[in-house]
Amino acid sequence: EDISALGLRHVGYAIPTELFGPFVTACVHVVRTLTEDDAAEEAFRWSLSLVSRILVRVINEGSTIVMRAINANSAKLLKRAVSCAPRGKRALWMLNVQVGTKSISPFIWAIETGGFDAAKAIIVDLLTIRSDRDCYYYGMDILFERHPDVIKRLCVDAPSLLPTLLDGLVWRSRTTEHGQRRVNYYVKHLIVDADGQFAKAIEWTTDNQDAKLVCHPVVVLVTDMVWNKVAFRNFLLGKAWFLFTLLVFTLSQCVLNNTERDDEGALSQNVLIISVLCRVFIYLFSGGQQVKLHVFETLKAIRAKDFIWYNCVPMPTYLSLWQNAASLALIVVLILMLVFEPLLNCVGSDPNRLISEHCERGDRLLFPYSLLSSAAMLLYFMLLTDLSVFSTKVSAYVLVCARVLSELALSLSGLSFFIVAFACAISALEQGDPDFVGIGQSMLQLCKMCLGMFSGESFDELENFPPLLFVVAIFLIITVVFILNLLIAQLTCAYQATYLDMAGYARLNRGKIITETMPSVSAARWESFVENLRLDDPMEFGEGDLGLPGGVQVLEPACANITTVDVIRRFGGSTSPAAEWPQEDGHGHDEEDKFEHLERTIAKAMKRMSKASRAHGSGAGSSMGGSIGSSGGSGSVCASGGGSD
């Protein structure tokens, strides 16, 4: 079996069988120089000859005309090769070459060896619907049964062929009914795998990170169906807990703290009790759940040794997502809030009150606690942006905002540099303006100028200090006139570059969330979803024309994708699966043949023109040479005559 597998690889390499004899002879000569044992030499000769005969047999049996066309990477040769295949085995000719118990796929071999022209021709031929008077022939099922991971293979090795594959999974009717057109999407194998589970096609296309590919109608249909009918409810239930914890945190930190207080500035006991319950809930359930999640992911990364290095510091790979990093930061902030909690630090400080938030220690910790509370509130709302996936438009807007933040950060860095530089220069300047005393005060006033918060009266006072007024004028020209307008130009260009693909980026985000949510979907709900799709029922191509199963039929506006040619190749005659397909009328000379014919015609015309120009040039040259020769002869005669005179 191993020798047969090796022989099939030699088929792919297009190794001539005539080379095996000289190869065996050369190997035997080498062994002869290494040993004087005739028995060992004869044994080596016999075994190597046996292997070579097996390889030659495998190559002869496996060297089909399809493999020769793939080795030549010729779409035309491939079409000619499969044109003589029986219609019932035409797909197998392009997907399986078997010798003994070993087999090789010509399609995968074409992809691995870079024969993309031949691979594209195979995809087009497989996904072309043909029919006779008895049944339809379509290679989708055979393709995905032979290669269940064909989407993954194309994403990794031949991304340029993915649109061709997806286009072949769509059939559009040539006729319209009431302004609507029938469209069949054959997406069974993109939704359900061979075991009836959720297929990984969405995961593979999402990991490919191609914003244009995920906007293909087939991918859009699959992701929208799975999202709307299966994943949406589970994702919403998962986020409902987060929304509830956010409401509780907002109640404890923003609402209850601003209720009415007594004459001593203390909250009522009822309000404090509710506040304590809300904070205990946040610390135990919200923070505890996040701690459990991060401990599990960290241990998982340690077992798998899945780390990334950030400035020589190893970090689990899952923290590369900003949502996970923000969640970890939220845990740290909640732990610090627990440490600085005024209600906890004031326990037992007032014997007259059960719960108190004002004591000597609690008052000292109140301000840092409020800072931590503000940071936690911002982190909660930052994590809330995951809900933007509910709407593709909102998600696209959020992603565009995130992608232009880098330009804003660059401009703010440049602005900060000029503020520090001019603040130091003003501090070194001998001037008496009280608003510009020291570096810190000067930086504050320059920031106010950039933000338009510097008062007009303060500008009037600068007239009393001409050197300071000159420096401030230069600063305003550089920052307000140049830096801020440059920021506008940067944001405009970055938005235009991102806008074209923002819908694709939004769908990539939705595909990632679908992949993460589907493991939580129950088996019963998934089976009900698949059953309702009725993927095994044939779909109609027209009234009374029952077609192929394995897809979903939708109606689209007639003007959306105008189709004037029936994409189904229909043939009469014999309906035997062993018969070849007849020559396709109108498809015998495809576009490549037309271009090649045009190139040959132009080449012949150029050749004739070059011959004619050479003939014309040689004729003109000979006539001119004759006239020059005659003139030379006359000159010599004159010279001779002069000499005799």
C-alpha positions in Angstrom: 0.0 0.0 0.0 2.8 2.4 0.8 4.4 1.7 -2.6 1.1 2.3 -4.3 0.7 5.6 -2.5 4.3 6.5 -3.6 3.4 5.6 -7.2 0.3 7.8 -7.1 2.5 10.7 -6.1 4.8 9.9 -9.0 1.7 10.2 -11.2 1.2 13.7 -9.9 4.8 14.5 -10.5 4.5 13.2 -14.1 7.5 11.0 -13.8 8.2 9.1 -17.1 8.3 5.3 -16.5 11.3 5.0 -18.8 13.5 6.4 -16.1 12.9 3.6 -13.6 15.2 1.1 -15.5 18.2 3.3 -15.6 17.5 4.3 -11.9 17.6 0.7 -10.8 20.8 0.0 -12.8 22.5 3.1 -11.3 21.5 2.1 -7.7 22.8 -1.5 -8.2 26.1 -0.1 -9.5 26.4 2.0 -6.4 25.7 -1.0 -4.1 28.3 -3.0 -6.1 31.0 -0.6 -5.1 30.0 -0.8 -1.4 29.9 -4.6 -1.0 31.5 -7.8 -2.5 28.6 -10.0 -1.3 27.0 -11.3 -4.5 23.9 -12.5 -2.6 23.3 -9.1 -1.1 23.7 -7.4 -4.4 21.3 -9.8 -6.1 18.8 -9.4 -3.3 19.0 -5.6 -3.6 18.6 -5.9 -7.4 15.6 -8.2 -7.0 13.8 -6.0 -4.4 14.5 -2.7 -6.2 13.3 -4.2 -9.5 10.1 -5.4 -7.8 9.5 -2.0 -6.4 10.1 -0.4 -9.7 7.7 -2.8 -11.5 5.0 -2.0 -8.9 5.6 1.8 -9.4 5.5 1.5 -13.1 2.2 -0.5 -12.9 0.7 2.1 -10.6 1.9 5.0 -12.8 0.5 3.3 -15.9 -2.9 2.7 -14.3 -3.0 6.1 -12.6 -1.8 8.3 -15.4 -5.2 9.1 -16.7 -5.9 11.8 -19.2 -7.3 14.0 -16.4 -4.0 13.8 -14.5 -2.0 14.6 -17.7 -4.2 17.7 -18.2 -3.6 18.7 -14.5 0.1 18.3 -14.9 -0.1 20.6 -17.9 -2.3 23.0 -15.9 -4.6 23.4 -19.0 -8.3 24.0 -18.6 -8.8 23.2 -22.3 -7.1 19.8 -22.0 -9.1 19.0 -18.9 -12.4 19.7 -20.7 -11.3 17.5 -23.5 -10.3 14.8 -21.1 -13.6 14.7 -19.2 -15.7 15.1 -22.3 -15.3 11.3 -23.0 -16.2 10.3 -19.5 -19.5 8.5 -18.8 -22.0 11.0 -17.5 -22.5 8.8 -14.4 -18.8 8.8 -13.5 -17.7 12.2 -14.9 -17.3 13.7 -11.4 -15.3 10.7 -10.1 -12.9 11.1 -13.0 -11.9 14.5 -11.6 -12.1 13.6 -7.9 -10.6 10.1 -7.6 -7.9 8.1 -9.2 -7.6 4.7 -7.4 -5.0 2.0 -7.8 -5.5 -1.0 -5.4 -6.5 0.3 -2.0 -4.8 3.8 -2.5 -6.3 6.7 -4.2 -5.4 10.3 -5.1 -7.7 13.2 -5.9 -6.8 15.0 -9.1 -8.7 18.1 -7.8 -6.6 18.4 -4.6 -3.5 17.5 -6.5 -4.1 20.4 -8.9 -4.5 22.8 -5.9 -1.3 21.5 -4.1 0.8 21.8 -7.2 -0.5 25.3 -8.1 -2.5 24.2 -11.2 -5.2 26.7 -10.5 -6.4 26.8 -14.1 -7.1 23.1 -14.1 -8.6 23.3 -10.6 -10.9 26.1 -11.6 -12.0 24.1 -14.6 -12.8 21.1 -12.4 -14.9 23.3 -10.0 -16.8 24.8 -12.9 -17.5 21.4 -14.5 -18.5 19.7 -11.2 -20.9 22.5 -10.3 -22.5 22.7 -13.8 -26.1 21.3 -13.8 -26.7 19.0 -16.7 -29.9 17.1 -17.4 -31.2 14.5 -19.8 -34.8 13.3 -20.1 -34.6 11.3 -16.9 -32.7 13.1 -14.3 -30.3 15.9 -13.3 -26.6 15.6 -12.8 -24.8 17.9 -10.3 -21.4 17.3 -8.7 -22.0 19.1 -5.4 -22.7 16.1 -3.2 -19.8 14.1 -4.7 -17.4 17.0 -4.2 -18.3 17.5 -0.5 -18.4 13.8 0.2 -15.0 13.3 -1.3 -13.6 16.4 0.3 -15.6 17.6 3.3 -12.9 20.2 4.1 -12.8 21.6 0.6 -13.7 25.1 1.9 -10.8 25.0 4.3 -8.4 23.7 1.7 -9.3 26.5 -0.7 -9.1 29.1 2.1 -5.5 28.0 2.9 -4.1 27.0 -0.5 -6.3 28.7 -3.2 -8.4 31.6 -1.9 -8.9 32.9 -5.5 -11.0 29.8 -6.3 -13.5 30.3 -3.4 -15.7 32.7 -5.4 -15.8 30.2 -8.3 -16.9 27.4 -5.9 -19.6 29.6 -4.2 -20.9 30.8 -7.6 -21.4 27.2 -8.6 -23.7 26.7 -5.6 -26.2 29.2 -6.9 -28.9 28.7 -9.6 -31.0 31.6 -10.9 -34.0 31.1 -13.1 -34.1 32.7 -16.5 -37.8 33.4 -16.2 -39.6 35.7 -13.6 -43.0 35.5 -12.0 -44.7 38.6 -10.7 -41.5 40.5 -10.7 -39.7 37.8 -8.7 -37.0 35.3 -9.7 -36.4 31.8 -8.3 -33.0 31.4 -6.8 -31.7 28.0 -5.5 -28.8 28.1 -3.0 -27.3 24.6 -2.6 -25.9 25.1 0.9 -26.6 21.8 2.5 -22.9 21.0 3.1 -22.2 24.5 4.3 -24.8 24.1 7.1 -24.7 20.4 8.0 -21.7 18.0 8.0 -21.8 14.3 7.3 -22.7 13.5 10.9 -25.6 15.9 11.0 -23.8 18.5 13.2 -23.1 22.1 12.5 -20.6 22.4 9.6 -17.4 24.4 10.0 -17.8 26.3 6.7 -18.7 29.6 8.6 -15.7 29.1 10.9 -13.3 28.5 8.0 -14.5 31.5 6.0 -14.4 33.7 9.1 -10.8 32.6 10.0 -9.8 33.5 6.4 -10.5 37.2 7.3 -11.5 38.1 3.8 -14.1 40.9 4.1 -15.2 40.5 0.4 -15.6 36.8 0.6 -18.1 36.9 3.5 -20.3 39.3 1.5 -20.9 36.6 -1.2 -24.6 35.8 -1.4 -24.1 32.2 -0.4 -22.1 33.0 2.7 -24.6 35.8 3.6 -27.5 33.4 3.3 -25.9 30.7 5.5 -24.8 33.1 8.2 -28.1 35.0 8.3 -30.1 31.8 8.5 -28.0 30.3 11.3 -27.9 33.6 13.2 -31.6 34.4 13.0 -33.0 31.0 13.6 -30.4 29.3 15.9 -27.5 31.4 17.3 -29.3 34.7 18.0 -31.4 33.4 21.0 -28.4 31.7 22.7 -26.3 34.8 22.2 -29.0 37.0 23.6 -29.5 34.7 26.6 -25.7 34.9 27.3 -25.7 38.7 27.1 -28.9 39.0 29.2 -26.9 38.1 32.3 -24.3 40.7 31.4 -27.0 43.3 30.9 -28.6 42.4 34.3 -25.2 42.7 36.1 -24.6 46.1 34.4 -28.0 47.3 35.6 -27.3 46.2 39.1 -23.9 47.9 39.1 -25.4 51.1 37.7 -28.0 51.0 40.4 -25.5 50.6 43.2 -22.9 53.1 42.0 -24.9 55.8 40.2 -28.5 55.7 41.4 -28.4 54.9 45.1 -25.4 57.2 45.8 -27.4 60.2 44.5 -30.6 59.7 46.6 -31.6 62.1 49.4 -29.3 62.2 52.4 -30.0 63.3 56.0 -28.6 66.4 57.7 -25.3 64.7 58.4 -24.9 63.7 54.7 -25.5 60.0 55.2 -27.8 57.8 53.2 -30.7 56.1 54.9 -30.3 52.5 56.2 -32.7 51.1 53.6 -30.7 52.6 50.8 -27.4 51.3 52.3 -28.8 47.8 52.7 -29.9 47.7 49.0 -26.5 49.1 48.1 -24.7 46.4 50.0 -26.8 43.7 48.4 -26.1 45.1 44.9 -22.4 45.3 45.6 -22.2 41.8 47.0 -24.0 40.5 44.0 -21.5 42.3 41.7 -18.4 41.0 43.6 -19.6 37.4 43.9 -21.6 36.7 40.8 -20.4 39.1 38.1 -16.7 39.2 39.2 -16.7 35.5 40.3 -18.1 34.4 36.9 -15.4 36.4 35.1 -12.7 34.9 37.4 -13.9 31.4 36.7 -13.8 32.0 32.9 -10.3 33.5 32.9 -8.9 30.7 35.1 -10.4 28.1 32.8 -9.0 29.8 29.7 -5.6 30.3 31.3 -5.3 26.7 32.3 -6.4 25.6 28.9 -3.7 27.9 27.3 -1.0 26.4 29.7 -1.9 22.9 28.8 -1.9 23.6 25.1 1.2 26.0 25.4 -0.9 28.5 23.5 1.0 31.8 24.3 1.9 35.0 22.5 4.9 37.2 23.5 4.3 40.8 24.2 7.5 42.7 25.0 9.2 39.6 26.2 6.2 38.7 28.4 4.2 35.6 27.6 0.5 36.0 27.5 -2.3 33.5 26.7 -3.4 33.9 23.1 -7.1 34.4 24.1 -6.1 37.8 25.6 -5.2 39.0 22.1 -9.0 39.8 21.7 -9.7 43.2 23.2 -13.0 41.9 24.7 -11.1 39.3 26.8 -8.4 41.8 27.8 -11.1 44.3 28.8 -12.8 41.5 30.8 -9.6 40.8 32.6 -9.1 44.5 33.4 -12.6 44.6 34.8 -11.8 41.8 37.2 -8.7 43.6 38.4 -10.8 46.8 38.9 -13.5 44.9 40.8 -10.9 43.3 43.1 -9.4 46.7 43.9 -12.9 48.1 44.5 -13.5 45.3 47.0 -10.2 46.3 48.8 -11.1 50.0 48.9 -14.8 49.4 49.6 -16.0 52.2 52.1 -18.9 50.1 53.4 -16.5 47.2 54.2 -13.9 49.4 55.9 -16.5 51.2 58.0 -18.0 48.1 59.6 -18.5 48.6 63.3 -17.3 52.2 63.2 -20.7 53.6 64.3 -22.5 51.7 67.1 -25.7 53.5 66.3 -25.9 52.5 62.7 -26.0 49.0 61.3 -24.2 50.0 58.1 -22.2 53.2 57.6 -20.2 54.6 54.7 -18.6 57.5 56.6 -15.7 56.9 59.0 -12.2 58.1 59.2 -10.8 55.2 57.1 -13.7 55.2 54.7 -13.5 58.9 54.0 -9.8 58.5 53.0 -10.7 55.6 50.6 -13.8 57.2 49.1 -12.0 59.1 46.4 -9.9 56.3 45.0 -12.9 54.0 45.3 -14.9 56.5 43.1 -12.1 56.5 40.5 -12.2 52.7 40.4 -16.0 52.7 40.1 -15.8 55.1 37.1 -13.2 52.9 35.4 -15.4 49.8 36.0 -18.4 51.6 34.6 -16.5 52.5 31.4 -15.2 48.9 31.1 -18.8 47.5 31.5 -20.1 49.8 28.7 -17.1 49.0 26.5 -17.9 45.3 26.7 -21.5 46.2 25.9 -20.5 47.1 22.3 -20.6 43.3 21.6 -24.4 43.8 21.3 -23.8 45.8 18.1 -23.7 42.4 16.3 -27.5 42.4 16.3 -27.5 44.9 13.5 -25.0 44.7 10.6 -25.1 48.5 10.1 -24.4 49.2 13.7 -21.7 46.6 13.9 -20.1 48.1 10.7 -20.2 51.6 12.2 -18.6 50.4 15.5 -15.8 48.6 13.5 -15.2 51.6 11.4 -14.8 53.8 14.5 -12.4 51.3 16.0 -10.3 51.2 12.8 -9.8 55.0 12.6 -8.8 55.3 16.2 -5.2 54.7 15.3 -5.2 57.9 13.2 -6.7 59.8 16.1 -4.0 58.4 18.4 -1.2 59.5 16.0 -2.6 63.0 15.9 -3.0 63.2 19.7 0.6 62.1 20.0 1.8 64.8 17.7 -0.4 67.4 19.5 1.0 66.3 22.9 4.5 66.6 21.7 4.0 70.2 20.6 2.2 71.1 23.8 5.1 69.8 25.9 7.7 71.5 23.6 6.0 74.9 23.6 5.2 74.7 27.4 8.9 74.2 28.1 9.8 77.0 25.7 7.4 79.4 27.4 8.7 78.5 30.9 12.2 79.3 29.7 11.0 82.7 28.4 11.2 85.8 30.6 7.6 86.9 30.8 5.2 88.0 33.6 1.9 86.4 32.6 0.5 84.6 35.7 -1.3 82.1 33.5 2.0 80.8 32.1 4.0 80.1 35.3 5.9 76.9 35.1 5.6 73.9 32.7 2.4 72.5 34.2 0.5 75.7 34.1 1.7 76.5 30.6 0.7 73.0 29.3 -2.8 73.6 30.8 -3.3 76.9 29.1 -2.0 75.5 25.7 -4.5 72.6 26.0 -7.3 75.1 26.6 -6.2 77.0 23.5 -6.4 73.8 21.4 -9.8 73.0 22.8 -11.2 76.5 22.4 -11.5 77.0 26.2 -9.0 79.9 26.5 -11.0 83.1 27.2 -10.8 86.2 25.1 -9.8 88.3 28.1 -6.7 86.1 28.6 -5.8 86.5 24.9 -6.1 90.3 25.4 -3.6 90.1 28.3 -1.1 88.4 26.0 -0.7 91.8 24.2 1.2 93.0 27.2 3.8 90.3 26.6 4.9 90.5 22.9 7.4 87.6 23.0 4.9 85.3 24.7 2.2 86.4 22.2 4.6 85.5 19.3 5.3 82.0 20.7 1.6 81.4 21.3 0.8 82.5 17.8 3.3 80.0 16.3 1.9 77.3 18.6 -1.7 78.0 17.3 -0.6 77.9 13.7 1.1 74.5 14.1 -1.6 72.9 16.2 -4.9 74.4 15.3 -4.2 75.2 11.7 -2.0 72.3 10.7 -2.3 69.4 13.2 -6.1 69.5 13.6 -6.8 69.9 9.9 -4.3 67.1 9.2 -6.3 65.0 11.6 -9.5 65.7 9.6 -7.7 64.6 6.4 -6.4 61.4 8.0 -9.8 60.5 9.3 -11.4 61.1 5.9 -8.9 58.9 4.1 -9.0 56.2 6.7 -12.8 56.1 6.6 -12.9 56.0 2.8 -10.4 53.1 2.8 -12.5 51.2 5.5 -16.0 52.1 4.2 -15.8 49.8 1.2 -15.3 46.7 3.4 -17.1 47.8 6.6 -20.1 45.5 5.8 -17.6 42.6 5.3 -15.9 43.3 8.6 -19.2 43.4 10.4 -20.1 40.0 8.9 -16.7 38.6 9.9 -17.6 39.7 13.5 -21.0 38.0 13.2 -19.4 34.8 11.9 -17.0 34.7 14.8 -19.8 35.1 17.3 -21.8 32.4 15.5 -18.9 30.0 15.8 -18.5 30.8 19.5 -22.2 30.5 20.2 -23.1 27.3 18.3 -21.6 24.9 20.9 -24.1 26.1 23.4 -27.1 25.3 21.1 -29.0 22.1 22.2 -29.0 19.1 19.9 -32.9 19.1 19.8 -33.0 22.7 18.7 -30.4 22.1 16.0 -32.2 19.0 14.7 -35.4 20.9 14.6 -33.7 23.7 12.6 -32.2 21.3 10.1 -35.5 19.4 9.7 -37.4 22.7 9.0 -35.0 23.5 6.2 -36.0 20.3 4.4 -32.6 20.1 2.7 -33.3 16.6 1.3 -36.5 17.7 -0.6 -36.0 18.5 -4.3 -36.5 22.1 -5.3 -38.3 23.3 -8.4 -36.6 24.9 -11.3 -39.9 25.9 -12.6 -43.6 25.0 -12.5 -43.7 21.2 -12.6 -39.9 21.0 -13.1 -38.7 19.2 -9.9 -35.0 19.7 -9.6 -32.2 18.8 -7.2 -32.2 18.5 -3.4 -29.7 20.0 -1.0 -30.5 23.6 -0.8 -32.9 26.5 0.0 -35.0 28.3 -2.5 -35.7 32.1 -2.1 -37.2 34.7 -4.3 -35.4 37.9 -5.3 -36.4 40.9 -7.3 -36.2 40.3 -11.0 -33.9 43.3 -11.5 -31.4 42.2 -8.8 -29.4 39.7 -10.9 -30.6 39.7 -14.5 -30.2 36.2 -16.1 -30.9 35.8 -19.8 -29.4 32.3 -20.4 -30.5 29.1 -18.8 -27.5 27.8 -16.9 -28.8 24.2 -17.0 -27.3 22.3 -19.8 -30.2 20.2 -21.2 -29.6 17.3 -23.6 -31.7 14.8 -25.5 -30.9 11.4 -26.8 -29.8 8.5 -24.6 -30.3 8.6 -20.9 -27.9 5.9 -19.9 -25.4 6.8 -17.2 -22.7 5.0 -19.1 -23.2 7.3 -22.1 -21.1 10.4 -22.7 -22.6 13.8 -22.8 -23.2 15.0 -26.3 -21.1 17.9 -27.7 -22.5 21.0 -26.1 -23.9 23.4 -28.7 -22.6 26.9 -28.1 -20.0 25.7 -25.7 -17.5 24.1 -28.0 -15.5 27.3 -28.3 -15.4 29.0 -25.0 -13.9 32.4 -24.4 -10.3 31.1 -24.1 -10.6 29.4 -27.5 -11.9 32.6 -29.0 -9.0 34.6 -27.6 -6.5 32.0 -28.7 -8.1 32.1 -32.2 -7.8 35.9 -32.2 -4.2 35.7 -31.1 -3.3 33.3 -33.9 -5.0 35.4 -36.5 -3.2 38.6 -35.3 0.1 36.6 -35.2 -0.4 35.4 -38.8 -1.3 39.0 -40.0 1.8 40.4 -38.3 3.9 37.7 -39.9 2.6 38.5 -43.3 3.1 42.3 -42.8 6.7 41.7 -41.6 7.4 39.6 -44.7 5.9 42.2 -47.0 7.9 45.0 -45.3 11.1 43.0 -45.6 10.4 42.2 -49.3 9.6 45.9 -50.0 12.7 47.0 -48.1 15.0 44.6 -50.0 13.5 45.6 -53.4 14.0 49.3 -52.6 17.5 48.6 -51.3 18.6 46.8 -54.4 17.2 49.5 -56.8 19.0 52.2 -54.8 22.2 50.1 -54.7 22.1 49.8 -58.5 21.8 53.6 -58.9 24.6 54.2 -56.5 26.8 51.7 -58.4 26.1 53.5 -61.7 27.1 56.8 -60.2 30.3 55.4 -58.8 31.2 54.0 -62.2 30.7 57.3 -63.9 32.9 59.0 -61.3 35.7 56.5 -61.8 35.5 57.0 -65.6 35.8 60.7 -65.1 38.7 60.4 -62.8 40.4 58.1 -65.2 39.8 60.4 -68.1 41.2 63.3 -66.1 44.3 61.3 -65.4 45.0 60.6 -69.0 44.4 64.3 -69.8 
